[in-house]
Amino acid sequence: MPVGHHPEHTVKAYRDECPATTRLILEARWAHYRLTDALEHDPDSTAVPALRRSKLLHAGALCDVLAMRTRDPDVECHSG
């Protein structure tokens, strides 16, 4: 595993983030790694669809949080 992919490096890279955003980042990465591992070792597993949904949900939540930070008027944020 490359040095930059260890969780402790991720935490250091995002130390200025609030704890909730740091958690979203780590959960999105974890969901990605779980799906990648499943696809590599057992692509026909019945868990793959659930792992795909998990990855999309975590990545989507992270994108929503980061999009709310932007000052770009073309980005719409929907709450609720």
C-alpha positions in Angstrom: 0.0 0.0 0.0 1.5 3.4 -1.0 2.4 5.6 2.0 -0.2 8.2 1.2 -3.0 5.7 1.5 -2.6 4.8 5.1 -5.4 6.1 7.4 -3.0 8.0 9.6 -1.8 10.0 6.6 -5.4 10.8 5.6 -6.1 12.0 9.1 -3.0 14.3 9.0 -4.0 15.6 5.6 -7.5 16.6 6.9 -6.6 17.6 10.4 -8.1 21.1 9.8 -11.5 19.6 8.9 -14.2 19.3 11.5 -14.6 15.8 12.9 -17.8 15.1 11.0 -16.2 15.9 7.6 -13.1 13.9 8.5 -15.3 11.0 9.3 -17.1 11.3 6.0 -13.8 11.3 4.2 -12.6 8.2 6.0 -15.9 6.4 5.5 -16.0 7.2 1.8 -12.5 5.8 1.4 -13.3 2.7 3.5 -16.4 2.0 1.3 -14.2 2.4 -1.8 -11.6 0.0 -0.5 -14.2 -2.6 0.6 -15.8 -2.5 -2.9 -12.4 -2.7 -4.7 -11.4 -5.7 -2.5 -14.7 -7.5 -3.2 -14.4 -6.9 -6.9 -10.9 -8.1 -7.0 -11.3 -11.2 -4.9 -15.0 -12.2 -5.4 -16.7 -10.2 -8.1 -19.7 -12.5 -8.2 -20.4 -12.1 -4.4 -23.9 -11.2 -3.4 -22.4 -8.4 -1.2 -21.1 -6.4 -4.3 -24.4 -4.6 -4.9 -24.6 -3.5 -1.3 -21.0 -2.4 -1.3 -21.7 -0.4 -4.5 -24.6 1.4 -2.8 -22.5 2.0 0.3 -19.8 3.6 -1.8 -22.2 5.8 -3.7 -24.0 6.9 -0.5 -20.8 7.8 1.3 -19.3 9.6 -1.7 -22.5 11.4 -2.3 -22.7 12.6 1.3 -19.1 13.8 1.1 -19.8 15.6 -2.2 -22.8 17.3 -0.7 -20.8 18.6 2.3 -18.0 19.9 0.1 -20.5 21.4 -2.4 -22.1 23.4 0.4 -18.7 25.1 1.0 -18.3 26.5 -2.4 -19.0 30.0 -3.2 -19.8 29.1 -6.9 -23.3 30.4 -7.6 -23.8 27.7 -10.2 -23.7 25.0 -7.5 -27.1 24.3 -6.0 -27.4 22.9 -2.5 -30.5 21.1 -1.5 -31.3 20.5 2.1 -33.8 18.1 3.6 
